[in-house]
Each structure stands twice: as C-alpha cells, then as structure tokens.
C-alpha cells in the first residue's frame, strides 16, 4: 500500500469511496437521510466537493493505492478478472488544508495559483451556482446542513490557530478498512506538522475517534447536535511544547470561557 497525491483521474473513485464509507456514519445519516433512495445525488455532492478542493490553493489531497502484494488473499477475484487493477486500486482518501500565511504555508498554495487553476475554479463556481439555483439534492436535508455548518463555524479560530494542518476528510473503502490505511494517510500530515511545528486539527467521527486518540489527538470542546453533545474538535501537537507554547492549552481556556458565557446566558433566561 502506498499514498500519492490525488490525480484528476482518481476523483470519480474517491467520490464513490466517500459515499460508501459514510453511508453508515451517524452524522451523514442525519445530514443525508435520503442517501440510499437518492444515492447518485448523494455521491454527486462528494464528487463536486472533491473537484473544488482539488483546484483550490492550500488543499493537499492524497489517495491510498494498493500494491500487488496487498491483493494476496483475493486470488479468486483476480482469477475471474474481477477487481484487479494493474495500476493499483484507490482505497483511501484524505483531504488536508494548510491554513496560515507563513512562508511554509504559502508554499502549499503556489502550484494552484496559476491562471489555469484560476479558470478551473471559475468554471466550478459557475457549476455550483447553477446547481444551487436549479438543482435540488434530494439526499440532503438542507436545514440540517445549515445547522451543522453553524455549529462548527467557530472551530479552530484563527486567533488561536493562525497556522494549522486541517483534516477536511478521511475515508477508507469499506472493503479495506482496519488495515492501517487511515493511520498511514494521517501520518503524512502529522509528519508535516512536526517538520513545520504546527498543530493538526480535525472534527472527529464516532468511528474514527479511537484511531485519532491512538495517534495522539486530544478532545477539544463540545458542540450540541442531533439532541446530544459531541466532541467538537480533536487536536494533535508537536512533541516537546511548553505550557506557554501549547495551542491545546490556549484553546482549552477559550472553550472554558465559552461554556461559562453559555451558562451565564442560560441563567439570564
């Protein structure tokens, strides 16, 4: 198994991986209650999102691809010509965003700041506007999507996290889960965070929380959604930071102040 930067030809496979991997995800079950009935529309949303991120400066997209030895034990399918791809099969995807204005952050934007990529983004924006105006995605509950966007809008505030590697999405093909692929994809960003001395942040799913904790991520803040309290964010920091240098410490204090403010407002009501 190996990872490499996403190529345009990988995008349809990635959209299918995202759609299938998140079918049973508790959050997506809530956001897209009609995802099974309108599967093609549900998948189309992931297709468009991946295209947009692929063309946007600062986003770094990776796929995990099988090597020949990874298919050992799948001989029956190969013998019958099913599922074998000489170039390897795309089985995992991770979308990273490098947030910040430092020279280190800017270098991750340079390759997408050309006129060609600008034209590509313009075309995608036109497609998105047309879709928003004339095409309804029947798989998605729009009001729930707005609720989720509002609930997570304040995550990783720039005053505390001016520089950040942000995990925008992690998904593994259902047939290749629990094989260490998610860890491998995340390890790339953790290594970048170590080299650049910046934290790594994400919004956890229930299924992924165990993996994140094993890799050193810590819970940060809560959010009320679907009638219950969720972990809002998880954060990884480079080792060896002092208390004054820790982003986690500053963010924890900010979250505590937010909770105190909420309690005061409830008391006034």
N, C-alpha and C positions, 0 to 999 in steps of 0.2 A: 504494500500500500504506500502511496506517496501523495503529496499535495503539490498543486501547481496553481498559478494564477488563472482565474476564470477566463475562458475564451468565449467569443460570441457564439460559437457552435455548441457550447455547453449549456447555454441559457435554457432551452426547452427542457433538457433533462433536469436541470436544477429546479425549474418550476414544478415539475412532477414530483421531485423528491420533497420539496417544501409542502406541497398539497397533501401528499400521502403521509408524510411524517407527522403532520399536525392534525390529521383527521381526528385523533382521539385526545388531543391536547385540551385540557379543561378550559383554558382561555379562548382558544379558537372555536371550541364547541359553543361557547357563549357568543362570541363575535359573529360567527357564521353558522347560525342554527340550521340553515337550509343547504349546507355544503354538500351533502350527499345527493339531494334532489337536483341541485344545480352545480354539479361538480365542475363542469367546463368553465363556468363563470368564476367559481371559487379559485380554480387553478389559474385562470387568466389574470386575476389580481396579483398573484405571485410572479407571473411572467412579466407583467408591466413593472412591478416594483424592482425586480432584478435588472431589467433593462435600464431603468432610471439610475440605479446605483452603479451599474457598470459604466455609465457615461459621466458620472458626477465626480469632480475633483475631491480628493480626500477619502474616497471609499476604496478599500482594498479587498477584493473578493477572491476567495480561494475555493477550490474543489479538491476532494479526496478521490483518487482514482485507483482502481485495482491494478495489481501486478499479476503476471501469470500464476505465481505461487499462491496468491490469495484465493484462486479458484479451485485449489485442491479440495476434494470432497464434493465438488459439483460436477464430477465427470459425467454423470448421467445426462445432465443438461447439455454438456458440450458434445457428447456423442450424438445427440439428437439435434444438434445445431441450434439449441435454444440458449439465449443469454450469454453467449460467448462473443466478446468484442476484442479483436486483436489489439486495439489501441488502449484497452482498459475501459472499465465501466465507471462512470461517475456515480459515487455512492454517498458523498457527503458534501456539505457546503457551509461556509462560514463567511459572513459579511462583516468587515471591520471598517470603522470610520476613525480616521486620525484627526482628532479635534485639537485646535490650537493655532497659534500664529508664530511659533518659534521657527528658526531655520530648519530644525528637524521635522516639524510638522509640514512646513511648506514644500519640502522635497517630495512628500507623498501626493502632492497635488499637481506637480509640474507636468506630468505626462498627459493629464486630461485638460490642460489649459491651452489647447491649440484650437485653431479655427474649425478644424474638422470635428472635434468633440463638441465645440460650441454649437455647430449646426445640428449635430445629432441630438443635443439636449433641447434645442428649439423644436425640432420635429416631435420629440417625445412629449414636450409640453403641450403642443397642439393636439396630439392624440389624447392626452389626459383631459384637456379642456373639453374636447368633443365627447369623450366618454362620460365626464361629469354632467354635461348638459343633456345628452341624448340617450345614454345607455345606463340602465339601472342594473347593478349587480345584485341579482336576486338571492345570492347565497349569503350576503352580508346584511346584518341589522345595522343600518346607518346610525341610529340613535345610540346604540351600544358602542359603536366605533368612536363616536364623538365623546362619549363618557370616558372611554379608555384613554383617548388622546388627552383629555382634560386632566385625568387623574395622574398621568405620567409626564405631563408637560414640564414640571419642575424638577425632574430627575437630573442629577449631575449638573448643578448650577455652575455657570462659568466663573463666578467669583471664587468658588472653591476648587473647581476643576478647569483651570484655564488650558491645561494640556491633558489629554486623555486618549487612550485607545478604547473605543467603544464597540462592544459586540452587538451589532444590529440584528443578527440572525445566526442561528446554528441549527442545522437539520441533517439527520442521517437517514439514508434509505432504510425503510422498515426491515428489509431482509439482511441488513448489515449492521444492525445495532448491537451494542455490547461487545464490540470487537476493538475498542480503543480508538476509534476514528474521531470521535468528538474530542477526546483528550489531545490527539495529535493536532487537530485543527486549532484548538485553543492554545496549545503550547507555542505555536508560532507567534501569537500576539503577546503572550507572557514574555517570550524572549525579546521581543521588540521593546516591551515596557521596561525590562531590565536594562537593555542597552541604552535606552533614552531616558531612563529614570523618571518614568511617568506611570500612573496607575492604569489599571484595566477595569472597566465597568460594564455591567450588563443588567438587564431586567430578567430575573430567573423564571423559568417554568417549574412546575412542581416536579416533573420528570427529570429535569436537569440539575436540580439543586444539589443532589448528592455528589455529582461529578464536580460541580463548581467548588464545593467545600473541600473535596479531596485535593484540589489544585491550589487551595489557599485563599479562595474568595470568602469574604465575610458579609453577613447580612447587614444591610444599611437602610433604616427607615421602613415604614409601613404605608400601605395605601388601602383604602376601603373600596372594594369592588365586588360585584355579584353578591352583595349582602354579607361579606366577611372581610377579614383583614388579611392582606397578603404582604409578603416581603416585597418592598418597592424596588430595591436595588441590591446588587452584590458587588463588592469591590476587592480587587487584588492590588497589593502594593509591592514595590521592590523591597527586598530584604534590607535590614540594617538602618532603617529610618529612625530618627529620634522622635520623641513625642511632638516636638515643635514642627518637624518636617512632615508628619503623618497627615495625609489627606483624610484618612478614615477618622482620626480624632476630631478634625475640624468639622467634617460632615456630620458626625455623630452629635456634636454640640449643636449644630444648626438644626438637626432633626428634633433634638430635645426642646429647643426653643419653639419650633413649630408646634409640637404637641402641647406645650404649655399655653401657647396662644389659642389653640383649638379649645382647650379646656376652659380658658377664660371666656371665650365667646359663648360656649355652651352654658356657662354659669350666668352670663348676662341674659341669655334667652329664658 
